[in-house]
Amino acid sequence: MQMTTEMKAEGKKEEKGGDQDSSTITGNVESSSTLSPKLPPLPILTPSFCLITYTLQHNISCNSKALARAHMNSDQPVSVFHVDLGIPDEYMPRAKRGGPLPQVANSVANTTVFFAEIVPAGTNLTFPDQDSSCDSTFSSQVVFVDICRVALNVSTSTESGISMEAWLPKNWTGRFLSTGNGGLGGCIQYVDMAYTTALGFAAVGANNGHNGTSGASFYHNPEVLADFAYRSFPHQVGDSIHTNVVVGKEITRLFYGTPHNTSYYLGCSTGGRQGFESMQDFPDDFDGIVAGAPAINWNSFMSWGDYIYSILGNKSSPTFISSDDWLDLVHKDIMKQCDAIDGVVDGIIEDPNLCDYRPEDLLCTSLNKNNVDCLTAGQVHALRLVHSPVYNSNGQLMYPRQQPGSEDPSYIDVIFGGQPVQFSAGHGVASCNLSAFRNNGGKMLTYQGQADMLVSPINMELYYAHVQRTMSLQSEEVDDFLRFFRISGMSHCAEGPGAWDIGQYGDGELTEETLSPDRNVVTAIVRWVEEGVAPETIQGTKYVNDTKDLGVQFSRRHCRYPFRNIYDGVVFSSSAIRVIFLRASSSSSWNPGLFLTPCLFVASNQ
């Protein structure tokens, strides 16, 4: 039985004698057992909840964005600001009511507040000022709980700056969280901010020092590139995430009148790389990190893209393979050869490392009289190269092979579309000595889709092995601070044929079931950090047509590396839907469905 968590607030009108603004907002938010112990009572939220006063002596009320923006281009820089709480005593007893808090310290110098506003639960925010390239995924966002929204800019040099937002929820749990970015990282991850504020985190997000998904702003702008890769702030090497964290934590402290209790991070892809960089270079920033599909070998990834172009060529090349052929011929041939390796034909390759794909089965021969549904010798040779690792002239591995079974319609034209890579400069994670993070008690939960066509799943396995060698640790010792989960059938960060929903994203329809730490990476990292209970497996869910309203298609527990699932030979069927259950190692109960024996140890070959 599912217990639905109510995330919607009811707008009410209350009569207040002599008060010009009679509009108040109340809300009811329940949470999972992992998150609920620190939830404070939910007070009535009034416009005085969100008031910024800064050194130009302009009071920005929650409804005065126009006033704030009128001063964005002022000749007089706004270097510091402070926050006047002005909220009821019962909201946060430790907060100082009335009168401004002390000015922000030097750590947030060169900070300009654009605006601050109350956003009631249920509001559908739009972002007219963002770059149009962000519109496909970030054109609007519903806010699930009452928040104070603060938008600001942090100048990182005379020629660059980072735009960021802080969302400060009424149902604050004492937890702080920074979101990451994706791709070239010029879009604030509003979806993650809405999700995590609904869970009671004070959340921040940034544009990584430039607007939009293009790298054009890097050209002849080394300061902007430094924000994307590495930025000095304050007085040390840092990046956009670190800047975001320094400023965001200070805003959180000033707003609530008390520091945060625990600090977290959530990101995937470029956001995954940013999480690893934070763990490596700023081990004090976060107590817990969730980093998915980390693009940690960035420069080699860019080079690999050009290498693929040199193999396949453009659309007129004799070695080029069309997107239709990738899906209708290549993918089907891969699944024919490798789907059953894990013991069951289900459209998912549980561990692609076991697939030794032979593209020669697609070769046009005398058996294919009309040369239909086959490939030329040149195309087959190209396929062989695509599914082989790349080495440099010294015999060193530059980039792993394309994992078979990862052919995704969303990315085929991006990777195999016959266009050269348009940018090749960036940054990767260099060090694997995580001693400082480990010694600080930090915890990292990372996951990687095994059907990821964009970021090779093998990269994370190589990184894991490098950590072991660098720190002289066995896997069980790495497990003390870093746990890596391989998500079979997941594409890049999400979607795919597998049970890919592991709570990495939230849509506001949160339930006790979906917030369970056994199946949600966000609540899992909270439980690990605050209760010392590390996740043994992560249960993923596959919804029918990837739509929650249509119900669960199947679920599967995913193992932490270097374990893997195998099929145990017991098959049942369901008259309504196909459900995959896994026998938990701590339980002897069985359920109808398709059984895999979870998480058998396999020796790493890296």
Salt bridges, closest charged atoms under 4 A:
ASP19 OD2 - LYS16 NZ 3.94
ASP89 OD2 - ARG97 NH1 3.90
GLU117 OE1 - LYS65 NZ 3.63
GLU117 OE2 - ARG149 NH1 3.06
ASP129 OD2 - ARG69 NH2 3.01
ASP146 OD2 - LYS170 NZ 2.91
GLU165 OE1 - ARG149 NE 2.75
GLU223 OE1 - ARG231 NH2 2.83
ASP227 OD1 - ARG231 NE 2.58
GLU250 OE2 - ARG253 NH2 2.54
GLU277 OE2 - ARG273 NH1 2.91
GLU277 OE2 - HIS427 NE2 3.21
ASP285 OD2 - HIS242 ND1 2.75
ASP346 OD2 - ARG556 NH2 2.96
GLU350 OE1 - ARG556 NH1 2.62
ASP351 OD2 - ARG486 NH2 3.41
ASP351 OD2 - ARG564 NE 2.79
GLU360 OE1 - ARG384 NH2 2.84
ASP361 OD1 - ARG358 NH1 3.30
GLU407 OE1 - HIS331 ND1 2.66
ASP452 OD2 - HIS492 ND1 2.83
GLU461 OE2 - ARG486 NH1 3.27
ASP479 OD2 - ARG560 NE 2.87
ASP507 OD1 - LYS548 NZ 3.70
GLU513 OE2 - ARG519 NH1 2.64
ASP518 OD1 - ARG527 NH2 3.12
GLU530 OE1 - LYS38 NZ 3.77
GLU530 OE2 - ARG175 NE 2.72
GLU536 OE2 - ARG483 NH1 3.32
GLU536 OE1 - ARG560 NH1 2.57
ASP546 OD1 - LYS542 NZ 2.73
ASP568 OD2 - ARG583 NH2 3.92
